[in-house]
Amino acid sequence: MGKDARTIEALLKENRSFPPPPAFAAAANARDNDLYREGESAEEFWGREAARLHWFRRWDRVLEWDYPLAWWFNGGTLNASYNCLDRHVETWRRNKAAIIWEGEPGDAVVLTYRDLYREVNKFAAVLRSLWVKRDDRVAIYLPMIPELPIAMLACARIGAVHNVVFGGFSAAALRDRINDTGAKILITADGGFRKGRIVGLKESADTALDGAPSIERVIVAKRTGERVNMHPGRDLWWHELMAAAPLYTPPEHMEAEDPLFILHTSGTSGKPKGVVHTTGGYLVGTATTSHTPMRPETEPPGNPGGFYARLTKRPLRCSMKLQRLGFSF
């Protein structure tokens, strides 16, 4: 069969290029291949990238490889919350917007780095008061509200491993993920807003917990104001816990290979699988992919800082604004 424009082979050939807009390119840290240095090994490259983060103790070796296992930044200690917040509040960025959020009903919140630092420290203290310790798992079942990144960063601050479950998932999906991780705390909300209607998250959470014996406490954020069942001895209101919380919680010094969070696969092709993301590798990888295309001091309005859970720490690492994109909660 002759090869012409109609064949698969011809369609697979792509020689076009799509340059970014000039204004975007001018604001980028990497404008061509100068990101990579001639003769530099992969270990040298990632060591250089890792050096932009704050490490309590520098690593002994960038990579130890024993197929099929790999250990990144062995011997190094750091903290995700510290890198997202503390190192920024010590600079001029303390008054820069870290989160710009607008809810479906039109309510809006702007949190500076100093504001976010305060809220994260307080919620970390709340978790500590509930006996959450390093390596414990915390399930997060929230709408897209500022409490979501606050909870994630608070977990990271004390070394707890968070597992975000999408607020649109069913009670059964939430139960499966709680049982898979063995979470001891569930953070949820009374409900959320979605396309003009209220989604009853607390109701779904209560259903999920019939069959999730590892959960000891449920922290409930007030979002919609709807009446919900609060189980005495188990359920606690977020705002009441925060009212009496201390303003500072020291960050745990985490090993680079310590788990940071667990995120499950979709389950469309089988049972959802919990994927563990480690502290050092995740921070370095996301810091690199955020730093490369955009300098935060030249960030234009509308810079895509995704509010979705997997991306929350990425823009904060490089002092970029988190903006809520495309979700109605």
C-alpha positions in Angstrom: 0.0 0.0 0.0 1.4 3.3 -1.0 2.1 5.9 1.7 0.2 9.2 1.1 -1.5 11.8 3.2 -4.3 9.4 4.0 -2.3 6.7 5.7 -1.7 6.3 9.4 2.1 6.6 8.9 1.7 10.0 7.3 -0.6 11.2 10.0 1.9 10.3 12.7 4.5 12.6 11.2 4.3 16.0 12.9 6.8 18.6 12.0 4.8 21.7 13.0 5.8 23.8 16.0 3.5 25.9 18.2 5.5 28.7 19.9 4.0 30.3 23.0 2.7 33.9 22.9 5.6 36.4 23.1 4.5 37.8 26.4 4.4 34.4 28.0 7.8 33.4 26.7 9.3 36.7 27.9 8.2 35.9 31.5 9.5 32.3 31.5 12.5 31.2 33.4 13.4 28.7 30.6 13.1 30.2 27.1 15.0 27.5 25.2 17.2 24.5 25.9 19.3 26.5 28.4 17.4 24.7 31.1 19.8 21.8 30.4 23.5 22.2 30.7 25.8 20.5 28.3 27.4 17.4 29.7 25.2 17.5 32.8 24.0 14.1 34.1 20.4 13.5 35.3 21.6 13.4 38.9 23.4 16.8 38.5 20.3 18.3 36.9 17.9 17.2 39.7 20.4 18.1 42.4 20.5 21.6 40.9 16.7 21.8 40.8 16.4 20.4 44.4 18.7 23.1 45.7 16.0 25.7 45.1 14.0 24.2 48.0 14.6 24.6 51.7 16.2 21.5 53.2 16.6 21.1 56.9 19.4 18.7 56.0 20.9 18.4 52.6 20.8 15.0 50.9 23.8 12.6 50.9 23.1 11.5 47.3 20.6 12.6 44.7 19.7 9.1 43.4 20.3 5.5 44.6 19.2 3.0 42.0 18.8 -0.7 42.6 16.5 -1.9 39.8 13.5 -1.7 40.1 13.8 0.4 43.2 15.0 4.0 43.3 15.6 6.3 46.3 15.7 10.1 45.7 17.6 12.5 47.9 18.5 10.0 50.5 19.5 11.5 53.8 17.8 14.8 53.1 15.0 16.2 55.3 12.5 18.8 54.4 8.8 19.7 54.9 6.2 20.5 52.2 4.3 23.0 54.3 7.5 24.9 55.2 8.5 25.1 51.5 5.0 26.3 50.5 4.6 28.8 53.4 7.3 29.5 55.9 10.0 30.5 53.4 7.6 32.9 51.8 6.3 34.6 54.9 9.9 35.5 55.8 10.1 37.6 52.6 8.2 40.4 50.8 5.7 37.7 49.6 4.1 37.5 53.0 1.4 40.0 51.8 1.1 38.5 48.3 -2.1 36.7 47.5 -1.6 32.9 47.9 -5.2 31.9 47.2 -7.9 33.8 45.3 -11.1 31.9 45.6 -14.7 32.5 44.5 -17.6 30.2 45.3 -20.6 29.4 43.2 -23.0 31.7 45.3 -20.6 34.6 44.7 -18.8 34.6 48.0 -15.1 35.2 47.7 -11.9 34.8 49.8 -8.4 36.1 49.3 -5.7 34.6 51.5 -2.2 36.1 51.6 0.8 33.9 52.4 0.7 35.2 55.9 -3.1 34.4 56.2 -2.6 30.9 54.8 0.4 30.3 57.1 -1.7 31.2 60.1 -4.6 29.0 59.1 -2.4 26.0 58.3 -0.5 26.3 61.6 -3.8 26.5 63.5 -5.3 23.5 61.7 -2.1 21.5 62.2 -2.4 22.2 65.9 -6.0 21.0 65.7 -4.9 17.7 64.2 -2.2 17.3 66.8 -4.8 17.9 69.5 -6.8 14.9 68.1 -3.7 12.7 68.4 -2.8 12.7 64.7 0.9 12.0 64.4 3.5 11.4 61.8 2.6 8.7 59.3 -1.1 8.6 60.3 -3.5 8.9 57.3 -6.1 11.6 57.0 -8.9 11.4 54.5 -10.1 14.7 53.0 -13.6 14.8 51.4 -14.3 18.4 50.8 -15.7 20.7 48.2 -13.3 23.1 46.4 -13.1 25.6 49.3 -10.0 27.1 51.0 -10.2 24.6 53.8 -9.0 22.0 51.3 -5.5 23.3 50.8 -5.4 24.3 54.4 -6.1 20.7 55.5 -3.5 19.3 53.0 -0.8 21.6 54.1 -1.6 21.1 57.8 -1.2 17.3 57.3 2.1 17.8 55.6 3.3 20.1 58.4 2.9 17.4 61.0 3.9 14.5 58.8 0.5 13.0 58.4 -0.3 11.4 55.0 -3.3 13.0 53.4 -5.7 11.2 50.9 -7.9 13.6 49.0 -11.2 12.0 47.8 -13.1 14.0 45.1 -16.2 15.6 46.6 -18.3 14.3 43.7 -17.5 10.6 44.5 -20.1 8.4 46.1 -20.3 7.1 49.7 -19.1 3.7 48.5 -16.1 5.2 46.8 -15.2 7.2 49.9 -15.5 4.1 52.1 -13.3 2.1 49.8 -10.5 4.7 49.9 -10.7 5.1 53.7 -10.4 1.4 54.2 -7.6 1.2 51.7 -5.5 3.8 53.6 -6.7 3.1 57.1 -7.3 6.8 57.7 -8.1 7.7 61.3 -9.5 11.2 60.6 -12.0 12.3 58.0 -12.3 16.0 57.1 -15.5 16.9 55.2 -18.1 19.6 55.0 -21.9 19.9 55.6 -22.2 20.2 51.9 -21.2 22.0 48.7 -22.7 23.9 45.8 -22.8 22.3 42.4 -24.7 23.8 39.4 -27.3 25.5 41.6 -28.0 22.7 44.0 -26.6 21.6 47.3 -24.5 18.4 47.4 -24.9 16.7 50.8 -21.3 15.7 51.6 -21.9 15.1 55.3 -24.7 12.7 54.5 -22.5 10.8 52.1 -19.7 10.7 54.7 -22.0 9.3 57.3 -23.1 6.6 54.9 -19.5 5.8 54.1 -18.5 5.5 57.7 -20.9 2.6 58.2 -18.2 0.1 57.3 -15.1 2.2 57.8 -14.0 1.4 61.3 -10.6 3.1 61.3 -12.1 6.6 61.5 -11.9 8.0 65.0 -13.0 11.6 64.4 -14.8 13.6 61.7 -14.1 17.3 61.3 -16.9 19.2 59.5 -16.4 22.5 57.8 -19.5 24.7 57.5 -20.1 25.6 53.8 -23.8 25.6 53.0 -25.3 26.1 56.5 -27.6 23.1 56.0 -28.6 21.2 59.1 -26.6 17.9 59.3 -26.4 15.1 61.8 -23.4 15.5 64.2 -22.6 12.3 66.0 -21.6 13.1 69.6 -18.1 12.0 70.5 -17.1 11.6 66.8 -18.0 14.7 64.8 -16.5 18.1 65.4 -17.0 21.5 63.8 -14.0 23.0 62.0 -14.7 26.5 63.1 -15.1 25.6 66.8 -11.8 23.7 66.8 -10.0 26.5 65.0 -11.2 29.2 67.5 -9.0 27.9 70.3 -6.1 26.6 68.2 -2.5 27.8 68.8 -1.0 30.1 66.1 2.1 28.0 65.5 2.9 24.4 65.0 6.5 23.4 64.3 7.1 21.6 61.0 8.2 17.9 61.1 11.5 17.2 59.5 10.5 14.6 56.9 12.8 12.2 55.1 12.8 12.8 51.4 11.3 9.3 50.8 8.6 9.7 53.5 5.1 9.6 52.1 3.5 13.0 51.5 0.1 11.9 50.2 -1.9 9.1 48.6 -4.0 9.6 45.5 -6.1 6.8 44.1 -6.4 5.9 40.5 -9.9 6.4 38.9 -10.9 2.8 39.1 -12.4 2.8 35.6 -10.4 -0.3 34.7 -10.5 -2.1 38.0 -10.2 -1.5 41.7 -8.8 2.0 42.5 -5.1 1.8 43.5 -3.6 4.1 46.1 -0.5 5.8 44.6 2.0 7.0 47.2 3.8 10.3 46.4 6.9 10.9 48.5 7.9 14.3 50.0 11.2 15.0 48.3 10.5 13.7 44.8 7.1 15.4 44.6 8.3 18.7 45.9 11.3 18.8 43.5 9.3 17.7 40.5 6.5 20.1 41.0 8.8 23.0 41.8 10.7 22.4 38.6 7.6 22.2 36.4 6.2 25.4 38.0 9.5 27.4 38.0 10.4 26.6 34.4 7.5 28.4 32.6 6.8 31.3 34.8 8.6 33.7 37.1 6.3 34.5 40.0 7.3 38.1 40.3 6.1 38.6 36.7 3.0 36.4 36.9 0.2 37.9 34.8 -3.5 37.8 35.8 -5.0 34.5 35.0 -1.9 32.4 35.5 -3.1 28.8 35.6 -2.6 27.8 39.3 -4.9 24.8 39.5 -7.0 24.6 42.7 -7.4 20.9 42.3 -5.8 18.9 45.1 -3.0 17.3 43.1 -1.8 20.7 42.0 -2.3 22.6 45.3 1.4 22.5 46.4 2.8 23.2 43.0 2.0 27.0 42.6 2.5 27.7 46.3 6.0 26.3 46.1 7.0 28.9 43.6 4.8 31.6 45.1 2.2 31.6 42.4 -1.4 32.3 43.1 -3.9 29.4 43.5 -6.9 30.3 41.5 -10.2 28.3 41.4 -10.7 27.0 37.8 -13.8 25.4 36.5 -15.3 23.8 39.6 -18.6 24.9 41.3 -18.5 24.3 45.0 
